[in-house]
Amino acid sequence: MAKVESFTLDHTAVKAPYVRLITEEKGPKGDLISNYDLRLVQPNADAIGTAGLHTIGHLLASLLRDRLSGVIDCSPFGCRTGFHLITWGEHSTTEVAQALKSSLQAIADDIQWADVPGTTIESCGNYKDHSLFSAKEWAKKILTEGISDDPFERHVI
């Protein structure tokens, strides 16, 4: 079975919230793809409820594209502690952390229900499982704790 880097990470050693570069890979034509760990809550200490995580995910899919070039995908971890962010090219963890912070600030302060993309039966596979209230509360909590651009040392941006 292939070795997955995320499963080799010592989840007891990291200090969330943080942004971590998981890997950079070059495709057959030399294109660079970067995979980031956007860890919003401490592993094995907390988990974001599915409705709030679902709404945060839909919002980050748009908000991060507005703030970072080359976003391919932003997908939640099954453990509900954060997201994978996949981009074309390179971004520093500081740049990604700043984009994440700005996105969470928008969720906490500016976003209204009408702003949440993909909440209809036609546009979402589980459209009834959303909570903007929960998304806003989690965004506020994460922002209060501060987002680090290092997973092991708190270097809040």
N, C-alpha and C positions, 0 to 999 in steps of 0.2 A: 504494500500500500504506500502511496506517495506520502512524503513527510510534509506536513502543513505547518508553516512557521508559527502561526498563531497558537497552535497547540503545544508548542515548545516554550512559549513565554511563561515565565513564573508569574502567575497572576497574583501571588501574595507579595511580590516585590514592587509592583507598580503603585503609583499614587495618582488616582483620578481626581478630577477631570484632566485629561491631557490629549495631545496629538502626538502620534508616533508613526514614523515611516516604517512600514512593515517590509516592503520590498520594492525594488525597481527591476523591471524586466524589459529586455529588448526583444521585439518581434523579429521575424525573419527578414524584414526589410529595414531593420534598424530603428523602428519606432520605439520610443521609450514609454512604458506605462508604469505609473507609481501607484502603490496601494498604501493607504494610511489607515491607522487605527484611531478613530475619533471616540475615545472612551469618555463617556459622560458621567458615569457613576462607578464607584469602587467595586471591582469584581468580588463576588461572594459576600458582599456586605449590603448590597442594594440592587434593585432591578426596577426598571421603568415599566409600569403597567402597559399592557398591550395597546389599549386605546390611545394613551398619550404618546407612546413610542411610534405608533402608526401615524399619528398626526404630525409629530416632529419629523418623521421620515418623509412624508409627502412635502412638507414645507422645506426641509433641507434640500430636497431634490431640485427645487427651484431657486431658493435663496443662495445656495452655494454656487450655482451656475452664474448667478448675477455678480458674484464676488471673486470667483477664481476662473481662470481660463482653462479649457481642456477637460472639464469635468465629464467623465463617462458615466459614472454610477455612484450612488450613495445608498447602501443597503444595510439594514439592521443586523446586528449579531443575534443569533438565536438565544443567547443568554440575557438579552434585553439590557445590556450595559452600555451600548454604543452602536457605532456604525463603521462599516468599511467605506472609505471614499477612494474611488479609483479615478485617476486622471491621466491624460496624455502629458508627457514631459515631466519636468521636475518643478517642485515647489518646496520651499523650506518649510519645516514644521512650524516656524513662527508665522509664515504667511498663511498657512492653512489654519492655524489657531486663531489668527486675527479674523479670517473669513468666518470661522465657526462662531467666534464670539459675537461678531456683528450680526450673524444670522439668528443666534439665540436672543440677542437684544431685540431684534425685530419681532421675533415670536413673543417675547415677554411684553413688549410695549406697544407694538403697532398692528399686529395681525388681528384681523377680525374673521369670523367664520366664512364670510364671502371670499376671503383671500386664500383659503385653503384649497389647493388644487386636488382634483381626483376624489371627490366625496360623493359621487352619484353612483347609482347601480351600473350605469354604463361605463364609468371611468375607474372603478375600483373593484377588486375582487372580494372585498369584505367591507363595503361602504358603511355599514352600521356600526363598525368598531373604530370609532374616532372619538377623541375628546380634546377639544381646543383648551378647555379649562385645565386639564391635566398637563398638556403640552406647555402651557404658559407657566404653571406652577413649577414644573421640572426645569424649564429654561431659567426662571428666577433663581432656583436653588443652585443650579450649576454655575450661573454667573456670580452668585455670592461666594461660592467656593473658589472661583477663578480657574481659568484654563491655562495649563502649563504646556510649553512646547517641548518638554522633556518628560518621559514617563516615570523616571526613577527619582528625579530631584525636582522639587516644586520650583519652577521658573515661570511664574505667572506672567502672561503677556498683558 
